[in-house]
Each structure stands twice: as structure tokens, then as C-alpha cells.
Amino acid sequence: MTDWFTVKIKYLKQNPENGSIQSKSEAYMLNALSFTEAEARLQGILEEYIPEYNLLACAKTNIQDVIIDEAFDYFYKVKVSYISADPDSGKEKKINENYIIQADGLKDAYEKMEGRLQGSIVDWEIPSISKTTVVDVFPYIEEKVLEKEQQEVEA
């Protein structure tokens, strides 16, 4: 099972208009099995676009799932809350889950999350939606994992 990681990098970029060099910081999200794999995956993804960069941070994030819609540029963090009963004690407990949704705006993110939660057996609410600084999200592709495992078995 993979975890979601937020990786922040800093690099130098030349301004095409006046030739000046600017320092840029960007955040990316990806899922991986470990911190090492998260860093290695990001390096493999970015090597043709940003050959030289400094890794500022790599942190595990508390994200349940990511909903990607390539038609839009921005990512929103949506917090979903619901009440769950503890089967042993019978007490009610509030549970919060965070999702990342690629959407056109706050309203679009809300509607996409609402659509996903339709038919849920628990009563839920969306207490907050916020725009993130994440530039891009790279989900773990199961086919690549299976290919890698198959190559290891064959070797």
C-alpha cells in the first residue's frame, strides 16, 4: 500500500523575456512506498524538465485519495467529516478525511466531492476547502508496479 507524499523543490529558472535568473519553489504530490522511493520517482519524472534542483522537503501527507481532472490546473484540499460509532464503547467519534481534487474552482471542487460522496451510508459534511500550492500530482500506476515485480521474478 502506498502513501501520499508532498515533495518541495527549489530551482533556478531563466526568465525568457529579459534573461534574468529567478529562484522558484514548487510542491509536487505523489504516492510511493517510502520516502526514498518518493524522491526517486520525482527525480525520474522531473529530470527532463528540471535537470538541477534542490530538494527542500519530503513529507508524508494525510490524504485519503486524489481526484484528477487534467482539464484544470489547480488542486484543492477538501476536508470531509463524518460521525462513526465505536462498536466496543458505543461512543460516537468524529472522523476527518482529506482529499485532493483537481478542479476549476472552489465550487467545482465541492461539486466533485459531493458527487463522489453521493450514496454514502453515513452523514457527511465538508467543513473546509482550500486551494493548495501543489503544482502537479503523480499517482502510483499499478501496471508499472506489476511490471517491475514481474521483472524481479524473472531475474
Protein Blocks (a to p, Z undefined) as FASTA:
>chain_A
ZZddddddddddddfknopacddddddddddfbfklmmmmmmmmmmmmmmbacdfbdcdd
ddfbdcddfkbmbdcddddddddddfklopacddddddddddfblklmmmmmmmmmgoia
bdcddfbccddfbfbdcdddfklmmmmmmmmmmZZ
